[in-house]
């Protein structure tokens, strides 16, 4: 029973023998008072800097810039790392809370052990912590699982945990697959639990890839998400759809480093294909006229910047966090304290 009197179920946990799934996205809400002592100030930026320092300690990267936009009903949003998530502050409807969002790219970029560090923080230090959403993922690189098999499993009732078969939707070209990727959706966000099975490799740009990803999204709309999902995501992944995932009980999901490598390979191949199709004729002719080295020197980015697609998420490449940047000068530029001001003495002077 929640504080508001709403009845919520608790996410089911099913013990596993190994690592079946990893966390692929996370949303957490904390009370602002969590950072009151560390902020050492009453202005909003003091809380942002204190929050940034703690996030860098946990993930390896902190908040880097104000996005100057409202999001999720929070008045102010700050970018986390290299667009690997964000944090929301302020807002009349948010009951003095801070929203922290870590994307799938953010989970790949975060330094090893971030899950246990975050668990320790929200269980021992944070005030009013709530996990509002967590995405759990299992990757299959070898073609052992296909979206067609997952679709048939839904038809056969393997995704039915009670008596009512959950809703099912299809995205992509299922009638005539075209190499752009297909997605199977089971359940709805309104119910607090949803499954996605999709052709991840094709989504990344490899039309012949057999890489399929299975994702479970748990939300706290009608469900309580225990904090130990951070320490044992596989158990909650298996518990979401035990009949559908029973065949995974002896399978180990690839480590994040393997997911990074596979993604990088696909992106390099896709980038070469794009260049061949769009500027291949120019490259061939100009290389013959100028020589390959001279051509590369003439057309490469003079600032050495990388295209976003080829950037591998890693905490070491994150921008300088805001708590390490020079602090913005507050409105009280002379830093008067309460004892330094007297209307009477000012009038007498």
N, C-alpha and C positions, 0 to 999 in steps of 0.2 A: 504494500500500500504506500503510495507516494505521499508527500506532505500535503498535496492538494486533494487527497482522497481518491486518487485514480488507482485502479487495480492494474498492476503490471506483472507479466510473466518474467521469469528469469531465464536468460539464455542457457541452453542445454549444453553440457560438457560431456564429451565421450572420450575417455582415455585412449591414447594411441601409442604405438611402439616407437615411433620416430617422428621426424619433422614432415608432416603432411602438407602444411600450409604456412605462409608467412603473412604478416600484416602489410597491406598494400594501400592503406589510407586510414586516416584517423582524425576525429574531431573531438576536442575536449573543452569543457567549460569550467572555469575556475572563478572563485570569488576574488574581487580586486584586493581584498585585505590580505591575500597571499603574499603580496609584494609590498605591503605597507611599511614594514621595518626596513627592507632593503632600499626602498625608494628614497628615504631620507628627504622628503619634500612633499609638497601638496599639489604641485602642478602636474598636468597629464604626462608630460615628457619624462618625468622622474619614474613613473610607473612603466612606461614603455621601455626605458633603458634597463630597469631592474628585471623586467620580463625577458628582454633580449639577452641579458647576461645569463639567466637561468637556462634559456633555450639553447644557447651556445654550449653551455656545460653539458646539456643532455644530448643534443643532436650533433654538435660540432659546428653549428652555424646559428646565427641569431637573426634579429630583425634588421633590415638594411635600409629601408626607405618608406616614407609615408606615401601611400598610393592616392591620397586625397580623394577617397570615395567611400560611400556608405555601402556596407555589405552585410547581409544576414541581420539587418536592423541595427547594426552597430554603427556608431557615428563616425568612427575613424578606423581605417584598415592599414596595416603595415605588412610589407612583403617579407616573407621568411626565406632566407637563403637566396638562391638564384631562381626565384619564382617556384620554389618547392613547397609553397603553402603560404599562409598568412595568419595574422592575429588581429582580432577586432576589439576595439575599446570604446567605451561610452555608449550612449543610447538610452533613452528614457525607459524603454520597455525591457531592458536587459538585467534589471535587478542587481546592478553593481557587479557585473561579471565580465570576464575576459574570455574570448573565444580563440582557441588555438587549432589551426587546421594544418595537417601534414598530408601532402599529396603522395601518390604512388612514386613519383620521381624523388620526393623528399625522403621516402623510406629507403630508396637506393643510395641516396647521397649521404644519409646520416652515418656517423661513425659507429663501428661495431659495438654492440652492447647497449644501444640507446633504449631498447625496450625495458631492460631491467633498471636503468637509471631513471627512466620516466616513471616506472612503477614505484620506485622508492620515493620519488618526489611527490606523487599524488597521494600516496598512502601515509607518508610521514610528515610532510610539510604543507602541501596545498590545502586551502580552505574551500569547502563546498565543491569538491571536484566531481564531475560527471562525465563519463564517456558517452557522447551523444550519437556517435556513429563509428563503426570500425569495418573496414573491408578486408576480407581474408582471401588469399589467392593460392591456387595450386597450378603450376605450369607443367605441361606435358610437351616435350620437344620432339618425341619420337613417333608421333602418329598413333600411339596406343589408344588415345581417346579422340573421338571426332564429334563435331556438333550434331551430326546426323544420329549418332548413337545416343547422345544426351537427349535429343528430341524424342527418340523412341522410348527412352527410359521414362520421360514424362508421360507419354501415352500409356505406358505399362504400369503407371502408378508409383514409381520409385521415388518421386518427389512429394508424394502424399503422406503427410505425417499423422493426420487425423482421419476424418471421413470425407472431407471435401477436397477434391483435386484443385491445387492452386492454379491461378490463371497462367496462361502461356502466350508469349508474343514472339514474333520473329522479325528481325531486322536484316537487311541485305537481300541479295538475290538468291533465294532458296530454290526457286523453280529452275533457274538456269545459272548456277554458280559461275561468277566471272572473275574470281581471283582477288576481289576487293574485300572479301571477308564477310562472314555471316555471324549473327549473334542470336542466341536463344535466351529469352527472359522468362523466368518462372517466379511467380509471386508479384507483390506490389510493395512499393515503399510505404503505403498507408498501413500495411500489416506489420511493418517493422522488420521484415525479413525478405530478402530477394536474392535470387540466384541469376548469375550471368555466365553463360558459356560462349566463348567467341574465338574466332580464328585470329589469334594475336599476331602471328607472323605476317599474315596477309594485311592486317590493319596497319602494320609497320611499313608495308610496301613491298613485301616479297610474295608475289602471286602464287608461287609454288610451295610455300612453307606449310608444314604440317603442325606447327606450333599452335596448340590450343590452350587457352587459359580458363580455369574454373574459378569464379569469384562468388563469395557470399557476402552480402551487405547486411549488417545488423544495425538497427537504429533503435533509439530509446523511446520512440513514440508510444509503443505499447509493450516495451521490453526493458528490463534492467540488464545492463551489460556489466558484468563483474570486472574488476580491475585486473584480475589475473589472466584475462584474455591477452594481456601484454606479454606474459611469461609463457603461456601455453596456447598460442593461436590455433594450433592443429586440433586440439581437443574441441574447441568451439566450432571450428570448420566442420569436423566430422559430426558433431552433435546437431548441426543445423538440418542436415538431410542424411541420416544414418543409413537408410536403405540405398540411396543413390550413390553414396560414397563408400559403401562397404568394400568395394573392390580395390580401394586405395589404402587399405589398412596396412599393407606391407610395402607400400611405395613411399619413397622419400622425394620430396620436391627439391628442385635444383636450388643451390645456394644463390644468394643475391648477386655474387660476383659472376656466376654463370649467366644469370639473366642480363646483367650489364653487357657481358661479352656477346651474347646472342643478339641483343638489340643493336649494339655497335656494328656488328657484321652486316645486319640487314640494312642499317642506315647508310653504311658506306656503299654497299651494292646499289641501293636505290639512288644515292647521290650520283654515282657514276652513270647509271642509266639515264637519269634526268639530264646530265650534262651532254651525254651522247646524243640524246634526242633533240635538245634545244640549241646547243652550240657546237655539236660535233663537227659539222662541216667547216666552221670557222677555225676550230682548233687544228684540224688536219692541215688546212691550207697555210695558216699562219706559222705552224710548227715547221713546215717545209721551207717557208720563206725566211724565218727568223732563227730557227733552231729552238728546241724544246726549252732549254734553260732560259733563253732570252724572252720567250713567250710567257713563261711562268712568272718571271720577274716583272714583266710589263702589266700583267693582269691581276696578280695576287693583291689581296687587301693590304694597303700600306700600313695599317695599324695592327696587322697580325690578328684580327678578330676571327673567331670561329662561327660558322653558321650554327644556329640553335640545334638543328637536327643532329649534328655531329658531336655535340657536347655530351660527354658521359657524366651523369650526376655524381658528384663527389664533393664532400664537405671542404676539401682543401682548395677548391676553386671558387668558393663563396666570396662575395664582397665583404668588406669590412663592416662588422655589425655596428648598429647605431650607438651602443653603449661604449664603443671604442672610438667613436667620432667626436669631434669637438662639439661641446654642448651648445645648443641654440641659446642666445642671450635672452633671458626672460624680460618681461616688461619693466621690472624694477632694476634698471641698469646701474643704479648706485648702491644696490644691495642694502638698502635701509632695513633695519629690523624694527620691531614694534617700539623698542625703547629709544629709537633715534628720532622719532617724530613727535612733535608736540605742537598743536595748533597755537597754543598760547605763546610759547617761546618764539614761534615763527612770526606771529603778529608783532611781538615786541621788537624783534630785530628789524 
